[in-house]
Amino acid sequence: MFENLWLLSIVVLLIWELFWKAVGLWYSARKNDKFWFVAILLINLAGLIPILYLGFKTDFFASKKQKPRTAKKKR
């Protein structure tokens, strides 16, 4: 039973890391932040580095809170 729990924990952690790494790399590449791109690419700390980058250097988290979705007008 514990073997499956460990495997599940590792899979969840890998998915968590992959998601935050992808988002952080995407934003740093678009903003041409070469230092952050390399740091996010090379340092694996369970998504901590990409989350810090997104929190301090972009509006990633602010944009999710402030922008309400609006319906598009039909033409």
N, CA, C and O atoms as a GROMACS GRO file, in nm:
protein
  300
    1MET      N    1   0.082  -0.120   0.000
    1MET     CA    2   0.000   0.000   0.000
    1MET      C    3   0.086   0.126   0.000
    1MET      O    4   0.056   0.220  -0.073
    2PHE      N    5   0.193   0.129   0.080
    2PHE     CA    6   0.277   0.248   0.087
    2PHE      C    7   0.356   0.270  -0.041
    2PHE      O    8   0.391   0.384  -0.072
    3GLU      N    9   0.385   0.164  -0.116
    3GLU     CA   10   0.456   0.181  -0.242
    3GLU      C   11   0.372   0.262  -0.340
    3GLU      O   12   0.425   0.348  -0.410
    4ASN      N   13   0.242   0.235  -0.346
    4ASN     CA   14   0.154   0.310  -0.435
    4ASN      C   15   0.139   0.455  -0.390
    4ASN      O   16   0.129   0.544  -0.474
    5LEU      N   17   0.138   0.479  -0.261
    5LEU     CA   18   0.128   0.615  -0.209
    5LEU      C   19   0.252   0.696  -0.246
    5LEU      O   20   0.242   0.812  -0.284
    6TRP      N   21   0.368   0.634  -0.234
    6TRP     CA   22   0.492   0.703  -0.273
    6TRP      C   23   0.494   0.734  -0.422
    6TRP      O   24   0.535   0.842  -0.462
    7LEU      N   25   0.451   0.639  -0.502
    7LEU     CA   26   0.447   0.660  -0.646
    7LEU      C   27   0.351   0.772  -0.682
    7LEU      O   28   0.382   0.857  -0.765
    8LEU      N   29   0.235   0.771  -0.621
    8LEU     CA   30   0.137   0.877  -0.645
    8LEU      C   31   0.193   1.013  -0.603
    8LEU      O   32   0.173   1.112  -0.674
    9SER      N   33   0.261   1.020  -0.490
    9SER     CA   34   0.321   1.145  -0.443
    9SER      C   35   0.425   1.197  -0.542
    9SER      O   36   0.431   1.316  -0.569
   10ILE      N   37   0.505   1.107  -0.595
   10ILE     CA   38   0.608   1.148  -0.691
   10ILE      C   39   0.544   1.197  -0.820
   10ILE      O   40   0.589   1.296  -0.877
   11VAL      N   41   0.441   1.130  -0.866
   11VAL     CA   42   0.373   1.172  -0.989
   11VAL      C   43   0.309   1.310  -0.971
   11VAL      O   44   0.319   1.395  -1.059
   12VAL      N   45   0.243   1.331  -0.857
   12VAL     CA   46   0.181   1.461  -0.830
   12VAL      C   47   0.288   1.571  -0.824
   12VAL      O   48   0.267   1.679  -0.879
   13LEU      N   49   0.399   1.544  -0.759
   13LEU     CA   50   0.507   1.642  -0.751
   13LEU      C   51   0.566   1.672  -0.889
   13LEU      O   52   0.597   1.788  -0.919
   14LEU      N   53   0.581   1.572  -0.972
   14LEU     CA   54   0.632   1.593  -1.108
   14LEU      C   55   0.537   1.677  -1.193
   14LEU      O   56   0.581   1.763  -1.268
   15ILE      N   57   0.408   1.651  -1.180
   15ILE     CA   58   0.311   1.731  -1.254
   15ILE      C   59   0.312   1.875  -1.205
   15ILE      O   60   0.307   1.969  -1.285
   16TRP      N   61   0.318   1.893  -1.072
   16TRP     CA   62   0.326   2.027  -1.012
   16TRP      C   63   0.448   2.102  -1.066
   16TRP      O   64   0.436   2.217  -1.109
   17GLU      N   65   0.564   2.039  -1.064
   17GLU     CA   66   0.689   2.100  -1.110
   17GLU      C   67   0.680   2.133  -1.259
   17GLU      O   68   0.719   2.243  -1.300
   18LEU      N   69   0.630   2.042  -1.339
   18LEU     CA   70   0.621   2.063  -1.483
   18LEU      C   71   0.530   2.181  -1.516
   18LEU      O   72   0.562   2.261  -1.603
   19PHE      N   73   0.416   2.191  -1.448
   19PHE     CA   74   0.324   2.302  -1.473
   19PHE      C   75   0.390   2.436  -1.446
   19PHE      O   76   0.390   2.525  -1.531
   20TRP      N   77   0.446   2.452  -1.324
   20TRP     CA   78   0.505   2.581  -1.288
   20TRP      C   79   0.629   2.612  -1.370
   20TRP      O   80   0.653   2.728  -1.403
   21LYS      N   81   0.706   2.511  -1.404
   21LYS     CA   82   0.824   2.533  -1.487
   21LYS      C   83   0.783   2.581  -1.625
   21LYS      O   84   0.843   2.674  -1.679
   22ALA      N   85   0.682   2.520  -1.683
   22ALA     CA   86   0.635   2.560  -1.816
   22ALA      C   87   0.583   2.704  -1.817
   22ALA      O   88   0.616   2.781  -1.907
   23VAL      N   89   0.503   2.739  -1.717
   23VAL     CA   90   0.449   2.875  -1.710
   23VAL      C   91   0.562   2.976  -1.688
   23VAL      O   92   0.565   3.080  -1.753
   24GLY      N   93   0.654   2.946  -1.596
   24GLY     CA   94   0.766   3.037  -1.571
   24GLY      C   95   0.856   3.054  -1.692
   24GLY      O   96   0.898   3.166  -1.722
   25LEU      N   97   0.886   2.946  -1.761
   25LEU     CA   98   0.968   2.955  -1.882
   25LEU      C   99   0.897   3.034  -1.991
   25LEU      O  100   0.960   3.113  -2.061
   26TRP      N  101   0.768   3.014  -2.005
   26TRP     CA  102   0.690   3.086  -2.105
   26TRP      C  103   0.697   3.238  -2.081
   26TRP      O  104   0.726   3.315  -2.172
   27TYR      N  105   0.669   3.278  -1.958
   27TYR     CA  106   0.670   3.422  -1.927
   27TYR      C  107   0.810   3.481  -1.937
   27TYR      O  108   0.827   3.590  -1.990
   28SER      N  109   0.910   3.411  -1.887
   28SER     CA  110   1.046   3.466  -1.892
   28SER      C  111   1.097   3.476  -2.035
   28SER      O  112   1.172   3.568  -2.068
   29ALA      N  113   1.059   3.383  -2.121
   29ALA     CA  114   1.100   3.391  -2.262
   29ALA      C  115   1.030   3.508  -2.331
   29ALA      O  116   1.092   3.579  -2.409
   30ARG      N  117   0.903   3.527  -2.303
   30ARG     CA  118   0.830   3.637  -2.366
   30ARG      C  119   0.880   3.774  -2.322
   30ARG      O  120   0.876   3.869  -2.399
   31LYS      N  121   0.927   3.784  -2.195
   31LYS     CA  122   0.980   3.910  -2.144
   31LYS      C  123   1.130   3.925  -2.167
   31LYS      O  124   1.190   4.025  -2.128
   32ASN      N  125   1.191   3.825  -2.231
   32ASN     CA  126   1.335   3.826  -2.260
   32ASN      C  127   1.420   3.836  -2.134
   32ASN      O  128   1.524   3.902  -2.134
   33ASP      N  129   1.376   3.770  -2.026
   33ASP     CA  130   1.453   3.763  -1.901
   33ASP      C  131   1.543   3.641  -1.906
   33ASP      O  132   1.504   3.533  -1.860
   34LYS      N  133   1.662   3.657  -1.962
   34LYS     CA  134   1.752   3.543  -1.984
   34LYS      C  135   1.798   3.479  -1.853
   34LYS      O  136   1.805   3.357  -1.844
   35PHE      N  137   1.831   3.560  -1.753
   35PHE     CA  138   1.874   3.507  -1.624
   35PHE      C  139   1.767   3.417  -1.564
   35PHE      O  140   1.795   3.304  -1.523
   36TRP      N  141   1.643   3.467  -1.560
   36TRP     CA  142   1.535   3.390  -1.501
   36TRP      C  143   1.505   3.265  -1.584
   36TRP      O  144   1.473   3.160  -1.528
   37PHE      N  145   1.515   3.275  -1.715
   37PHE     CA  146   1.492   3.158  -1.799
   37PHE      C  147   1.589   3.046  -1.764
   37PHE      O  148   1.549   2.931  -1.748
   38VAL      N  149   1.717   3.080  -1.754
   38VAL     CA  150   1.818   2.979  -1.722
   38VAL      C  151   1.798   2.926  -1.580
   38VAL      O  152   1.810   2.806  -1.557
   39ALA      N  153   1.768   3.015  -1.485
   39ALA     CA  154   1.746   2.971  -1.346
   39ALA      C  155   1.628   2.875  -1.337
   39ALA      O  156   1.637   2.771  -1.271
   40ILE      N  157   1.518   2.910  -1.402
   40ILE     CA  158   1.400   2.823  -1.399
   40ILE      C  159   1.430   2.691  -1.469
   40ILE      O  160   1.385   2.585  -1.423
   41LEU      N  161   1.504   2.695  -1.576
   41LEU     CA  162   1.536   2.573  -1.651
   41LEU      C  163   1.625   2.478  -1.572
   41LEU      O  164   1.606   2.357  -1.578
   42LEU      N  165   1.721   2.531  -1.497
   42LEU     CA  166   1.822   2.447  -1.433
   42LEU      C  167   1.793   2.412  -1.287
   42LEU      O  168   1.838   2.307  -1.240
   43ILE      N  169   1.720   2.496  -1.215
   43ILE     CA  170   1.699   2.473  -1.071
   43ILE      C  171   1.564   2.406  -1.050
   43ILE      O  172   1.461   2.458  -1.094
   44ASN      N  173   1.564   2.292  -0.983
   44ASN     CA  174   1.440   2.219  -0.954
   44ASN      C  175   1.412   2.223  -0.804
   44ASN      O  176   1.476   2.152  -0.727
   45LEU      N  177   1.317   2.305  -0.764
   45LEU     CA  178   1.278   2.315  -0.623
   45LEU      C  179   1.127   2.307  -0.610
   45LEU      O  180   1.065   2.390  -0.543
   46ALA      N  181   1.068   2.207  -0.673
   46ALA     CA  182   0.924   2.183  -0.666
   46ALA      C  183   0.842   2.306  -0.708
   46ALA      O  184   0.738   2.334  -0.648
   47GLY      N  185   0.888   2.378  -0.809
   47GLY     CA  186   0.813   2.490  -0.861
   47GLY      C  187   0.836   2.621  -0.789
   47GLY      O  188   0.775   2.722  -0.826
   48LEU      N  189   0.921   2.625  -0.689
   48LEU     CA  190   0.941   2.746  -0.609
   48LEU      C  191   1.000   2.861  -0.692
   48LEU      O  192   0.951   2.973  -0.684
   49ILE      N  193   1.103   2.834  -0.771
   49ILE     CA  194   1.166   2.940  -0.851
   49ILE      C  195   1.069   2.998  -0.954
   49ILE      O  196   1.058   3.120  -0.962
   50PRO      N  197   0.998   2.916  -1.032
   50PRO     CA  198   0.900   2.975  -1.124
   50PRO      C  199   0.789   3.053  -1.054
   50PRO      O  200   0.746   3.157  -1.104
   51ILE      N  201   0.743   3.004  -0.940
   51ILE     CA  202   0.637   3.075  -0.867
   51ILE      C  203   0.688   3.210  -0.818
   51ILE      O  204   0.616   3.309  -0.827
   52LEU      N  205   0.811   3.216  -0.767
   52LEU     CA  206   0.870   3.344  -0.726
   52LEU      C  207   0.882   3.439  -0.843
   52LEU      O  208   0.848   3.557  -0.832
   53TYR      N  209   0.930   3.389  -0.956
   53TYR     CA  210   0.943   3.473  -1.075
   53TYR      C  211   0.807   3.528  -1.116
   53TYR      O  212   0.793   3.648  -1.139
   54LEU      N  213   0.708   3.443  -1.125
   54LEU     CA  214   0.575   3.486  -1.167
   54LEU      C  215   0.514   3.586  -1.068
   54LEU      O  216   0.442   3.676  -1.109
   55GLY      N  217   0.543   3.569  -0.940
   55GLY     CA  218   0.489   3.660  -0.840
   55GLY      C  219   0.555   3.797  -0.838
   55GLY      O  220   0.487   3.898  -0.819
   56PHE      N  221   0.686   3.801  -0.858
   56PHE     CA  222   0.759   3.927  -0.844
   56PHE      C  223   0.788   3.998  -0.976
   56PHE      O  224   0.798   4.121  -0.978
   57LYS      N  225   0.801   3.926  -1.085
   57LYS     CA  226   0.844   3.987  -1.210
   57LYS      C  227   0.733   3.999  -1.315
   57LYS      O  228   0.754   4.064  -1.418
   58THR      N  229   0.616   3.938  -1.292
   58THR     CA  230   0.508   3.946  -1.390
   58THR      C  231   0.378   3.979  -1.318
   58THR      O  232   0.373   3.990  -1.195
   59ASP      N  233   0.273   3.995  -1.395
   59ASP     CA  234   0.141   4.018  -1.337
   59ASP      C  235   0.056   3.890  -1.344
   59ASP      O  236  -0.067   3.897  -1.349
   60PHE      N  237   0.121   3.776  -1.345
   60PHE     CA  238   0.051   3.648  -1.360
   60PHE      C  239  -0.057   3.628  -1.256
   60PHE      O  240  -0.170   3.596  -1.290
   61PHE      N  241  -0.025   3.645  -1.130
   61PHE     CA  242  -0.123   3.622  -1.024
   61PHE      C  243  -0.222   3.738  -1.014
   61PHE      O  244  -0.340   3.715  -0.986
   62ALA      N  245  -0.178   3.860  -1.035
   62ALA     CA  246  -0.268   3.975  -1.029
   62ALA      C  247  -0.370   3.970  -1.140
   62ALA      O  248  -0.487   4.002  -1.119
   63SER      N  249  -0.328   3.929  -1.257
   63SER     CA  250  -0.421   3.925  -1.370
   63SER      C  251  -0.529   3.820  -1.350
   63SER      O  252  -0.639   3.835  -1.403
   64LYS      N  253  -0.501   3.716  -1.276
   64LYS     CA  254  -0.601   3.613  -1.251
   64LYS      C  255  -0.707   3.662  -1.153
   64LYS      O  256  -0.821   3.616  -1.159
   65LYS      N  257  -0.673   3.753  -1.063
   65LYS     CA  258  -0.767   3.802  -0.963
   65LYS      C  259  -0.852   3.917  -1.015
   65LYS      O  260  -0.971   3.924  -0.983
   66GLN      N  261  -0.795   4.006  -1.096
   66GLN     CA  262  -0.860   4.131  -1.128
   66GLN      C  263  -0.948   4.127  -1.253
   66GLN      O  264  -1.047   4.199  -1.260
   67LYS      N  265  -0.915   4.046  -1.351
   67LYS     CA  266  -0.986   4.050  -1.477
   67LYS      C  267  -1.107   3.957  -1.476
   67LYS      O  268  -1.092   3.835  -1.480
   68PRO      N  269  -1.227   4.015  -1.471
   68PRO     CA  270  -1.344   3.929  -1.485
   68PRO      C  271  -1.364   3.893  -1.631
   68PRO      O  272  -1.330   3.970  -1.720
   69ARG      N  273  -1.417   3.776  -1.654
   69ARG     CA  274  -1.442   3.735  -1.792
   69ARG      C  275  -1.566   3.807  -1.844
   69ARG      O  276  -1.668   3.816  -1.775
   70THR      N  277  -1.555   3.857  -1.964
   70THR     CA  278  -1.668   3.925  -2.026
   70THR      C  279  -1.709   3.851  -2.152
   70THR      O  280  -1.627   3.786  -2.216
   71ALA      N  281  -1.832   3.861  -2.184
   71ALA     CA  282  -1.881   3.795  -2.305
   71ALA      C  283  -1.836   3.875  -2.426
   71ALA      O  284  -1.840   3.998  -2.425
   72LYS      N  285  -1.795   3.805  -2.530
   72LYS     CA  286  -1.754   3.871  -2.654
   72LYS      C  287  -1.879   3.914  -2.732
   72LYS      O  288  -1.980   3.843  -2.736
   73LYS      N  289  -1.867   4.030  -2.794
   73LYS     CA  290  -1.978   4.081  -2.875
   73LYS      C  291  -1.981   4.007  -3.008
   73LYS      O  292  -1.877   3.981  -3.069
   74LYS      N  293  -2.101   3.975  -3.051
   74LYS     CA  294  -2.117   3.914  -3.183
   74LYS      C  295  -2.124   4.023  -3.288
   74LYS      O  296  -2.184   4.128  -3.265
   75ARG      N  297  -2.061   3.998  -3.401
   75ARG     CA  298  -2.064   4.098  -3.508
   75ARG      C  299  -2.163   4.061  -3.614
   75ARG      O  300  -2.179   4.133  -3.713
   0.00000   0.00000   0.00000
